[in-house]
């Protein structure tokens, strides 16, 4: 029986069945060096033939670049980066095709634990500079729900500058704190503790973005329409 927790490669080797070994990799970053296979290229073209959307997230950079080469040759708009798992250097090519970019629904600002990692707001600012003026622009998020990805923690300065409840959402809806039995949820202390708090997280963007608060809320409110227009171009 395998142990419930394995610490280190030596422990893992000790529990492998006879004759089973682990792959050995050289030191340094390990990326897929093969790029897009013939079958992958066939799949991309099949998706285009069917008016489907190509998501380049989780592709290696080389694979994504080769996929974009095919999409660009066909001037095909149906391409997205859905949750921050593609290289940001590719966003300009996605936007030039009329594609759509969404970021992972994570921390709005840099976290105290990982200050080197940029938050949603700064990444949105970067992506916005790459947009194409030829297409309707909107922005989105991907919560990685099917992967049970962790959601955003409270904003770093939420204690000093909290989102005030009730708040008015971008469409005019007045939203108060959610309650489940005796549990009262507060994005300022809980972060996005459950998916129903995504509206709170979006409202909190206005505070986190400072002078750009109105702009990011407008971009997020336009996201669904921008996505649908991208898909419509792919279907035509």
N, C-alpha and C positions, 0 to 999 in steps of 0.2 A: 504494500500500500504506500502511495506517495505521501510524504509529509504535507501538512497544510501550509507550511512556510519553508521556503528554501533560501538559505543565506549563502550566496557565493557559488561560483562555478564548481568548486570542489564538492560541495554538498550535492549539487545537482548531478554531477557525474556519478556520484555514489549510488544514486537511486535509479539510474538508467538501466534498462534490460540489457543482458549480455549482447554484445555485437552492435549496440546503438551508440553512436558518437554525436558530438555537437559540431557544427560548422566552426571553422577557425578563420577569423578575419584579421587582416593587418590592422595596425593602429591607425588612428585618424578618422575623419568623417567617412561614413559609408553611404554612398548613394547608388541608385540604380544606374549603371553605366551603359546599359543596352538601349535605352530610349524606346520609342514606339515600335512595336513589332508589326509584322505584316498583318497579323490577325487584329491588332489594335487599330491599324489604319483602316482595315476593312470595317471594323466596328464603328469608327468615327463616320465613315462615309454612309454606313447603314443608318446611323442616327440622323444624319442630315437628310437622307432620302425620305425619312419618315417624319420630318419636321420636329424632331425631338431635341431636347436641350442637352448639351455636352457640359458636364461639370468637370473642370480640370483639377479640382482639389484632390489631394493625395497622390497626384502624379509626381514623378520626379521632375526636376526642372527641364531636363533634356526631353523627357516624354511630353511634357506640356508644351514646350516650344514646337515640337514636331506636330503635335495635334493642332496647335494654332496655325502652323504653316498650311495644313490641309483646309482649315476653316477659312483662312484668309484667301486662299486660291479660289474658293467658292463664294467669297463675300457673304459668309453665313453668320447671321447675328446670334444664333441660338447657343451662346456659350456663357457660362457663369463661373465665378469663384464663389462658393456658397458659404464658407465658414473659416476663412483665414488659413486654409491648408494648401495654398499655392504661393509661389514667390511673388511678393508685391511688385517686382520689376515687370511682371506680365500684365498688370492691370491696364496699362496704357494700350496694349494690343487688344485686350478684351473690350475696352471702351471704344476703340477705333472701329471695331466690328459692330458696335451697337449692342454689346453684351452687358452683363450685369455683375456687379461686385457686392458681396455681403461679407461682413466681418463676423467672427465668432462673438457670441453674446457674452463677453467677459467683462473684466474690470474696466470701468470707465476711465480711471486714471492709473498711473503706474502704482503697483502694489508695494507696500513696505518690504515684503519678503523678496520681491524681484524687481527692484527699482530700474534695472536695465531693460525690462520688458515694457514696451510702450502700450498705453491703454487704448481703448476703443476710440476715444476722442481724437487723439493724435494720429492714429492710423486712418481715421476718417478724413482728417485734414489732408493727409498725404494723398489718399486715393482721389480726393476731390480735385486735386490739381491735375490729375491725369484724364479727367473726363473729356468726352468729345462734345463739341458744340453742335454736332450734327444730329444728336438724338436727345430725346427727353431724358432728363437726369433725375434719378432718385436713388436712395441708398437703402440697404437692408442689413439684416442680422441673421445668423444661423445659430440656433441654440444647441445643435448636435444632440437633439433629443433621443434619437435612436441609439446613440453611443453613450447615453447617460453622462454626458460631459458636465463638468462642474460649472455652475452658473456664477454670476458676478457677486463678489463680496461687497460690503458697504464701501461707499466712496471714502477716501482717506480723510477728507475734511467734513464728513457728514455731521459730526457732533457740533462743529462750529457753524456750519452752513447747511442745515438739513433741508430735505424736501418737506414742505409743509402740507399736511393733510387737513382737510380735503384739498385736492388740486384739480385743475381743469385740464383735461387732455386736449390734444391738438384739434380734435373734432368738436370741442365744446362740451364733452361729457364730463360731469363732475364725479370724481373718483375719491372714495374714502378708503381708510385702511380695511383690508380684508380680515374677516373673522371666520374661524373654524372652531365651533364650540366656544371654549374660553380662550382660545389662542388668538391673539391679535398680531398681525404681521406688520412690520415696519421696515421699509427698504433701507432706512438710515442705520439700523442696527442689525437687521437680518440679512441684508443683501437680497438677492433673488432666491429666496428660500423655497419657492415653488413657482411653476411656470405661470400661474395666474398673476404673478407680480411683474411680468414683463412690462405692462403699461407703466408701473411705478418707475421701473428702470429707464424707460424711454423718457418719461417726464423729468427724471433726474439728470438726463443729458443736458437739459437747458441750463442747469446750474453748473454742471461739470465743464461745459464748453465756454463759460464766461461770456465774453463779447460775441462769440459765435453761437450762442444758445439758440437764437431764433432760426439761424441758418440750418443747424443740424436737425432741429425739429421739422423744419420744412422739408429737408431732404428725406428724412425718414417717412414723413407723411406721403411723399411722392413715390416711395419705393414700390408699392404694389402695382401702381400704374406703369412705372418704368419696366418692371418685370413682365407685365402682360404685353406691353408694346414689343419688348424683345422677343417674346414667344410668338406673337402674331407675325413678326417679320420672318421668323423661322418657319412658320407654317405656310407662308405665301411663296 
